[in-house]
Amino acid sequence: MVRFAVADGPDVLCLQELPVWAGLHLASWSGLQACADVAHPPRLGPLPITAELGREITSLNHGLFRSAVSGQAIAILLDREAEILSRDVLVLNSRDFREAQARWLSLPLVARLAWAKERRVIQTVRARMRDGSTVLVANLHATSYPADQRLADAELLRAAVFVDGLAQPGDVVVLAGDFNVPAARSATQDELTSEQWGFSEPVAEGIDQILVRGASVDGLTRWPGERRRVDGRLLSDHTPVEATVA
């Protein structure tokens, strides 16, 4: 799947919901610089000792085990010629944040427990690209709780504030990932595209997004299913989103 995603030579690729062990292989699979960060640690212990065991258990039934054993990571892949200037990570659903937001949103106990189930993070990489421009890329995977998508929306706002604080004058800012709330239901996305924040418009459908500030966006598209089907297999249950940033 990673090799397929980089076949057309992207400058930046943001990945979510990776098994933690995959972080060891992203650079060789893609031919790009790989910046991977652990969101939800693997249950069997630290890598690389138990990585292969977790991989084998998960391979028995990916739909059943998903990230329960192998943990979950996210990653930003960058062009080999890009100069990485800085990297940062923030836990989106830290305990103090959850408690404060739970009171603000008047969340019931069930929602509070669901919010604490899996750690979610945002990672950022600030880099100088081959054309000399500086880009701050932020990649996140927000909490999935369909019963109340305000949880994901609160994390998205926290992510945006975090990124805004890291951005330097002149940076192109890219906020991307699995927001786990569609634009139509997201007060945060509506706010981010206002004149005050200055981000580009999101794609109309889906929970996976690319928002850009400081540059124009052309050809923001969602891949059709046939584009990611190889040998009869659909390579991801999420529709990839692609954009050209000028």
Sequence and secondary structure as in RCSB ss.txt:
>XXXX:A:sequence
MVRFAVADGPDVLCLQELPVWAGLHLASWSGLQACADVAHPPRLGPLPITAELGREITSLNHGLFRSAVSGQAIA
ILLDREAEILSRDVLVLNSRDFREAQARWLSLPLVARLAWAKERRVIQTVRARMRDGSTVLVANLHATSYPADQR
LADAELLRAAVFVDGLAQPGDVVVLAGDFNVPAARSATQDELTSEQWGFSEPVAEGIDQILVRGASVDGLTRWPG
ERRRVDGRLLSDHTPVEATVA
>XXXX:A:secstr
 HHHHTTT  SEEEEEEE GGGGGTHHHHHSSEEEEEEEE  TT STTTTHHHHHHHHHT HHHHTTTTT EEEE
EEE TT EEEEEEEEETT HHHHHHHHHHHT  HHHHHHHTSS  EEEEEEEE TTS EEEEEEEE    TT TH
HHHHHHHHHHHHHHHH  TT EEEEEEE SS GGG HHHHHHTSTTT      SSSSEEEEEESS EEEEEE  G
GGGEETTEES SS  EEEEE 
